[in-house]
Amino acid sequence: MPRGDQVLRQWNLLKMLQTRGQGLSLRELAEENGVSERTIQRDFETLQEMGFPVDHDQDQCGKRFWRLPHDFFKTAPLVLSLTEAISLHLAEHLFEPLAGTLFADGLATIRDKIRSQPAKALEYFRGLDEVVYVRRIGLTDYSAHAGTIRTLTEAAQQNRAVDIAYDSLWRGERYRTLVDPFGLVLYEGDLFLAGFSHKAGAIRIFKVTRITTAAPTQQSFERPADFRLEEHFRNTFGIVRSSGPPVEIVVRFTGPAAALVEERLWHESQQVERLASEPTLFEELDDGRPTLQATFKLADLVEFKRWIKGFGADAEVIRPESLRQELQAELRDTLSRYESVQPPV
């Protein structure tokens, strides 16, 4: 029998004992795991050697019921099933950029309970930590912003305005404004504050790492009854939002780009249609592979244009014409930089 099967069965035994405090007989355990009672007995011996407090009680007829100590649920570390352990491992890595903030506090507590198990036991089950690998680039460390995040969260819960100083990337300057915080948004590893800016007189999006100071005030605000964070970003392709109405955008994808777009929902308004091979608007024949036509409805195109340009010649905007012209101008500017003489290093 592969060792992986044995480890998984022993992990499940601990889970069964944890969730059934009345105790289980060897026969019940053997039937549920599809093995012999002797195999279960050997599993218990292994778990006991690793430091797990597996024990049994005996009834008047001499029948043994295996259990964990009655106070195990309150005092001992958590015991998870394999899928639960993998899920927690995945969540821990996904939330790693938020380490040190209130969002990761609860997850860290659970993690510490699990890791407080005997070292020998952790070594035995260390394979669980190698099942899923989360790869990310461009990580942001939010531990230095934990105080700001807590201030913004509490202010949003209490409907209190916050006085912030903000480093604007596009303005190239720092300014102060009073903000009515509606909520935080986690987007591609970055945290953003959505709130009403008193300086702008409108809802604005602030990147948390650019908020240099955040001071709560006693000024209260009334959150709009119809405001929902999810609805606010419904017509955006990323985090930038325009107040204008959504526009229908049609894009034709060819080659590998067609497969990449088709295998993922990039926006909730996305609709895709496979097309037969045909000449493109570049007046060239494609390579014979199916093309894909995707339709989106978006109110802001800033981040959408960046996404489209990432596919290079495999993506072509069919309409609206205004977007085609914007992309033509931006691509010409990019090309001119590469055609010019390279400056000395």
N, C-alpha and C positions, 0 to 999 in steps of 0.2 A: 504494500500500500504506500503511495507517495506520502512523504512527510507533510506536504501541504494539506492533504485530506485529514491527517491526524491532528494537525494544529487547528484546523477549522473546526473539527468535531469537539476538541477540548475547549475551544473558545465558546462554542455554542453550549456546552455543558455548563460553563460558568454563567452564561446568560440565563439558562433555564433555572438554575438554582437561585439566581438573584431574583427572578420574577415569580417564583413559586415558593414562597416562604414556608409552606406547610410541609415541604420535603417531597422527594420523589424516590421510588424504589428503583433498584437496578433494572428490574424488568421493564418498567415504564421508560426509563432512560434508554435502554437498549432498543426497544421497539421504535421509539421516536427517531433514533439515530441510525437504525437499520444495521446494527452490529450485535455481537454477543454480549451477555452480561459480563463475561470475563474481560472483554475489551474495555468496557466502561470501568470495571474495577482497576485495570491497569492505568487508564486515563486519570482516575482519581489519585492513584499513587504518584503519578507524574506531577499532577497539579499540587499535591501536598508537598512534594519535594521542592517545588518552586516557591513555596511560601503561601499559597492560597489556603485559607482556613476551611477546607472542605471536611465535613464531619457527618456523622449519622446518629439518629436516634433509633431506638428499638422498641417496638410495641410488645404487648403481653404475649403475642404468639411468636415472638422472636424475629419478626420481619423488620428489616432495616429501611429507614427512610433517610436519604441523603439530603443534606441541606448546608447552607452557610449559617454562621452564627446569627442569632435573632436580631442583634444590633448591627449587623453588617451593612444594612442599607443606610444607616445614619452615620456610622463612623468610618466605614471602609471606602476605599477608592471605587469609582464606578467600574463596572464590567460591561463592555459593549459587545454586540455581535460584530461580525466581520464587516458587514455593510455599514453599520453605524460608525465603526472605527475609521473606515475609509472616508465616509462622509465628513466626519469631524476633521480628519487630516486635511481633506480638500478645503474645507471651510477655513481652517486655521491659516493655510497658505494664501487663500484668497483675501483674508482679512489682515494679512501681515502688514500691509502699509498703514493700517489703523492701530497698530500696536501702541499701547500706552494711552489710548483714548477710551472713553466710556463705552464705545461700541465693541471694543475687543475685551473689556474687563470680564464679562461673563464667560466668554469663550476661553479666556486664559484660565479662569477658575476650574472649568471642566477639564481642561488639558492638564492642569497641575494635579487634579485628583487622579487622573489616569496614570500620570507619570509617578505618582507616589506609591505605585505598586512595587513589590519587591524587585530589586535590580535583576535578579535571576529570571523573574517572570518576564520583564521587559525585554531582556536579551532573547528569551525563547520566542517571543512574539514580535521581534523586531522586523520581521518580514512585512508586517502590516504597514510599516512606515515607508516601504519601497514600492508599494503598489501604484500610487498615483504621484506624478511629478507635475507641479504647476510652474510653468515657465512664463516669466513676465519681464518686460524691459521698461525702462523709464519709470522706476519706482519712486514714489514720494514718501518720505518719512514724516508721519504726522505726530510723532511723539512730542515734538517741540510745540505743537499747536493744540495739545490736549486741553489746555485751559480755555483757549478760544472756542473750541468745539463745544465744551461744556457750557460756556456762557451763552453761545448761540442757541444751543438745544433748550436750555432752561428758559431763555427769553421767549423762544417760540412756544413753549408749553404754557408760559404764564402770560402771553400776549403783552410783552414789554418791549419797547423800542430799545435799540442798541446803538451807541455812538461808536462808529468804526473809523479807522484810518485805513485807506486802501491804496495800494500801489497799482495804478492802472497801466497795463501793458501797452494798450493802444494809445493812450494819452501821453505816456512817458512821464507821468508825474504822480505824486501822492496827494490825495485829497481826503477830506473828512466829510462824512454825511451821517445823518440819522437814518436808521433802517428799521422797518418793521419786519422782523424775520418770520417767514412763513414755513421754512423747512430746509433741510439739507438734502442734497442729491449726490449720490455716489455714481460717477460716470467714468468708466475706464480707469479705475484706480485713483481718481481725483475727486475731492469733495468740493461741492459748490453750495453757496447759500443763495436761496431764492427769497427775495423780499422786496418790499416797497421802499424805494430810495426817496427820501424827502428832498434830496438835492435835485434829482432828475424828475421827481413828480410822477414816477412810473415804476413798475416792477422791473427789477434788474437782477442779474446773476453775478455773484461775486465768487471768485476762486478763493477758497479758505486760506491757502498758503500766502496769498497776497494781502490778507487782512493783517496789518501790523499790530493794531490794538483793537480791542472790543470791550467797551465798558457798558454794563447794563444801566438803564435809567429807570426812573419811576413813571415815565410816561407810558401809558397803556395805549393799545390800539385794538381795533376791531377787525378781525380777520374776515375778508369777504366770504359770505356764506357759500358762494358758488365756486370758490377757489379750490382746486385740487392739483397737487403737484403733478400727478400723472397726466391730467388733462392739459396742464400748462405746456408740457413738452411734447404733446401728441403730434404736432405738425413740424417738429424739428428733426433734423437728422443727427444731431448731437446735443450739445448743451446750449448753443446759441439759438435764441428765439426772436422771431420777428412778430410784430403786432399785425402785419398785413394778412390777407386771406391766403390760404394755400393755393399753390399753382401746380397743375398737372405737368409732370416731367416724364418724357419718354426717352429711354436710352437703349441703344442696341449694343449687345456684348457679343464678341466672337472669341474663338479659340479657348484657351484655358479660363479666361475671365467669365465666359458664359457658365462654365461648370461651377466656378467659385461663387458666383452670384446665386445660382439656382439652389445650391446646397445649404443656403443659410437665409433666414429672414433678417434682412438688414434694416427694415423699417416696417411698422405695422400696416402701412398703406400699400406696401409692395405687392404688385401683381406681375406675374411673369408668363410669357408665352413663347413657346419654341417656334422658330421659323425655319423654313426650308432654305437651303443655301442659295444666296442670290447676291448680286452686286451691291456694294455698300455705297454710301454717299461720297466715299473717297474715290468712286469710279474705278474700283479695283475688284477683282474677284477674290473671294475668301478661299480658304484652303479646303473647302468641301465639308467641313464639320458644321453641325447645326449651330445656328445663331439663336440668341435669346433676346427677346424684347421685354424690357422691364418698365413698369409704370409706377411712379411715386407721386404723392401729393404732399408738398412741403411749402412752408411759409418762409423759410430762410434757406439760402443756398450756399452760404459761406463754407460750412463744413462739407456739404455735399460736393462742391466743386473740388475740394481737396481729395475726397474719396474717388471721384471720377478720374482725376488726373493720375491717381496711383495705378490705374489699369493701363495707362499709356494708350497705344493705338488700338487696343482691344476693346475700348469703350468709346462710343460715339453718341452724343446727344442729338436726338432727332428733333425734339421740340421741348420748350419754346425756342424760337429763333433768337430771342434776347440772350438766353443762356449760352447758345452756340457762339454768339458774337463775343460774349464775355470770356469764354474759354479760349477762343481764337486769339484774342488780344493778350491774355495772360500767357498762353503758350508761345506766342511770338516774342514776348518780353523775355521769357526763359531762354528761348533759342538764341536771342541776340546776345545774351550773356556768355553763352558757350562759343559763339562765333567770333566774339571779340578777342583781342590778344590777351593771353593770360598774364596777369600782373606778376612781377618778380616776387619770389618767396623771401 
